């Protein structure tokens, strides 16, 4: 979901996550109606927000994740095991017992992703997941999303961004949202082809919204070296 | 499962509170000064109010100790739920909780559980210090006191949920909190028996659950009234619960629905 600030991206995500009721119309997530079956929607989704205030700063990363695991009805050893696995996946196991307030922005975002994966959701909503990160940390996060969550775990990700590179790099399908309306949607290639050869996603965006978005320079990724993926059996992260 | 979830909220709140150890210790410590103040006021009052205090054992310090100890539950109930919502809004954690399968009403009610436990610890401390200073609880009917306490927490919590509903919609200025906080000490009999009031003010006292709660608690703890003797207070509190609990659940559901429609749940 690509759009400028104020386009309605966050509002749309909140509606799909059942945090806001739609004023008109209907929406379904994983086949569940967001109004009539809101609990089933929430059971089947994860939500990753960039708001680092969404954690308890004086609790450790592990304590935070265990609390949110409890809210997802994971208790005792099941919760502890799930949290340990997730901390390992996002490479926070060494800092797991440090207070959240001591984490860097990148670590906070990794913990937010771990929280989004607690219930092994079929769909993960990510609201501008790299907004508060520096370019390198942002690229690392994109690589993790692409290589682990999408390619390896085969999760569906609904991601909002105003970063054209991010959209092009991560998305199989893009919808351009402006002033609360979807102007166009399709694969990045379809959208670009629609404007003729040599068109960029930026051209597509400008053509449909009449606005320009700033593009971010791409740093070289070192993500795969930093992240330790543990392909242990029984992690329970695969698509069911 | 509901108990495990309740425990999860209690554990989280406990860990947060213990991360501010000094505050917890100071709150307990300075509470002692509050008790001592009333101890010396009681010395000054002496037997001046004996006529009014006779149904409660005749001793002013015992009377007022029970009053301030158990009025803590009203304060916690009225403030607890709305402050919980406001704290979670300000910390930014409310939205992260509400996107889980745990429903909004559970999040709001369970988030306040620790406040009630902390209040209970304070009440026990009040009573222990009171015993040390001469309050006689030898004849206490503990079962009766627990029944009164249970009904007190239920009825006060219902008022707290009503207050939280106002906070959710209007963000500030909830009339339930203002009304009960400012009038319960006068009409509820915290510092003096309501019999001191003129008859027309006494009639107002009877619409406050605090009146029955404190009266029942004093009769149970100081006079050792049997369950049969406590029936008037127990019946009144049951009636308050039967009216207030469904009303508060309905209203808080309406409030949640409304703020979700308006998209203002996390605004403060």
Interface residues (C-beta under 8 A of the other chain):
Chain A: X11 X14 X17 X18 X19 X20 X21 X23 X39 X42 X43 X45 X47 X49 X51 X53 X54 X55 X56 X57 X58 X59 X63 X67 X68 X70 X71 X72 X73 X75 X76 X115 X119
Chain B: X1 X4 X5 X8 X11 X12 X15 X16 X19 X20 X91 X92 X93 X95 X96 X97 X98 X99 X100 X101 X102 X103 X107 X257 X260 X261 X263 X265 X266
